[in-house]
Amino acid sequence: MARSKVREIEIAALLSSSSPDVVVLTETELPPGRDLSFPGFATLMADPSPATDNTRLAILVRCGIPTAVVSSSHVDLWADLEVSGHKLMVGGLYRQWTTLSEADDLNGIITRAQAIAASNKRVVLLGDSNLDPTRSTDPGYAHRGMVTTFLQSLDDAGFSWNGPHTPTYHSYGTYGDARKESVIDVVFSAGIEVSATTINTSATDHLPVVATADLAVSAAPAASYVLRRKLGAVSSAAMEEAVRRHGIDTALDIDNVNKIHDVIISAITAALDELAPL
């Protein structure tokens, strides 16, 4: 939500009506030295944007909930909480689109989310990704590659996408004959069941998203994945050079590079995937 006194009043009203424990605010655009303050909540601020020095992401935590910031950048902010006696890691994200660093920003979000999920039992990641998961298979979607990478990487780390599954963004203006709609405000979780719904309001072009979780109930264990190297895409010339350089032909006592390629794919890689998966 863009920063203004009117928006702050709207946020305060939402805090009062929905009684959340944690709130992620995006597009805050706070200039240096400015802060957000709401009665009953502590404010955590992400790092300023390198482009503008404005802070575009904040997390509000209800007073009385033990909180510690564990990671902060200009696109994501992670906090370790203890809610009702249960540990919960909460991440907020705001990935701006059409910037020179948007791909790097996404990779940073993914890398930190993977590390957090690997070392914490209950994790929730939510915010504005500016990527629409519902269009991951749409060949006409310009960001299809990025959203596919986002979803697959988080899935591999044990996250589930909890929704919302209906548009969260509605443009004020029209594109052609219609307003632009997309699902870019997202909720992911690992180790905990979470449901996501929206609050209908005309106060902003992004609908507020409400994520609800029962911390006493753990999610079913995530499926185990084995990442496989794309050896089939390696050219014969590159394979031959690598085989000679590392002495693989001598070790296997095979002169034919194609046969060595087959052995690596069918035997060695399969054995490594089984004994020491990536």
Buried (B, 14 or more C-beta within 10 A) or exposed (E): BEBEEEBBEBBBEBBEEEEBBBBBBBBBBBEEEEEBEBEEBBBBBBBBBEEEEBBBBBBBBBEEBEBEEBBBBBBBBBBBBEBEEBEBBBBBBBBBBEEEBBEEBBBBBBEBBBBBBEEBEBBBBBBBBBBBBBBBEEEEBEBBEBBBBBBEBBBBBBBBBBBBEEBBBBEEEEEEEEBBBBBBBBBBBBBBBBBBBBEEEEBBBBBBBBBEBEBEEEBEEBEEEEEEEEEEEBEEEEBBEBBEEEEBBEEBEBEEBEEBBEBBBEEBBEEBBEEEEE
